[in-house]
Amino acid sequence: MSKAKTVLIFEDDTIILEVITVVLTDLGFHVEVSETSHDIIQKVEFAEPNLILMDNWIPNIGGVEATRLLKSDKRFSHIPVIYVSANNDIQSLADRAGADDFLSKPFDLEDLENIVNKYIV
């Protein structure tokens, strides 16, 4: 049996975090969470995720800066980052951050499932 794929979620809204965690766990993924982003490199080293969900307003450095840090590190630049935000300019934020894709809040659970499955095979 193969090891479950890991999704690392950077999100400071505990309700959203809980919902995403339950949904992804039910789908068979291993979920790691972080409510801050300043230590993104250490968190990614520890979790070894197959996919990252990144909130825009994550403390302390924000989603754009955290994603840029990750994507500029050769060890982790291959990990898909899905930018998650309620901002109406989410696409330009995701582009600026260097994210692989984006998911607008509020999202429906089917959209979450589809985008995760798109990047984790």
N, C-alpha and C positions, 0 to 999 in steps of 0.2 A: 504494500500500500504506500502510495507516495505521500509525502509531507504536504499538509494543507498550505495553500498559497497565503501569503501574508499581506494584509492591507494596513498601512500606517495612516492614521487619521490625525491631522492637526486641526483642532476645532476647540474653541473655548466655550461654546454654548452646550451645556451639559445635556439638555433635552435632545438637541440634534445629534450629539455624540452618542447618546443612548440608543436612539432610533437607528442610526446608521450601523452601530455595533450589533444590535439585535438582528437586523436584516442581513448583514454580511455573514454573521455567525451562522444563521439559519441556512445560508447558501453554501456553507461548508468552508468559509474562509477563516483563517486565524487573524484576529484583529488586535492591533496595538494602537494606543491612543496617546496623544500629548495635548495639553491645554496651553502650551507655550511653544514658541518657535526659535528662540535664541540659541538653543542647543541642538538644532536640527541635525548637524553632522553626527553628533554622538548618538542621537536617537536612531538615525538611519543605520549607523554601524551596528548598533545593538539589535535592532528589529530585523534587519536584512529584508526589507519589504519587496514585494513584487509590484506594488502599486502604492502611490501616496495620494490621499485626498487632502487638499490644502485650502483652509479657510483664508479669506482675504484679511479679515480683521484680527488675526491671531496675535496675541501678545508675544514677544516684546518687540520683535522687529517687523512684523507683518508678513503677509503671504508672498508679496512680490519679492521682497528682499530674501526671505527664506528659500523660495524657489530658485532664485538666481544663485544663491550660495550653493545649493545642491547641484544645480545644472552646470556650475563652473568647476565642480570637482569630478575629475575623470573617473573616479571609482564609482560614482553614483549617477552620472549624467544619463545613463541608459534607463534609469527607473522612470516609468511614466508618472507624471504628476497631473492630477485632475484638479483644476482650480474651482473652488466652490464658493459662491458669493451671492448675496442679494443685490449687489450693485447693478445698476442698469447698464453700466459700461464693462460688464464682466469679460466680454471678449477682448477688449483692448487691454484690460488688466492682465488677463491670462497671457496675451501676446507679449506684453511688456515683461512679465515674469519669466517667460520662456517655458510656460506650462504646455503639456501635450494636448490638453483638451480642457473643457470647462463644463460645469453643471450649475445652472441658476437655482438659487433658493427663492421661494420654496420649490422643491422638486417632488415629483411623484416617485414612489418607491420603484416602479418599473423603470423609470429613467435611470435611477441609481444603479439598479441591477444591470441594465443594458450597457451603461458606460463602463462599469467595472469588468463585465464579461468581454467587452470590446478589447480591453488592454491586458487582461489575464487569460491566457489560453492554457 
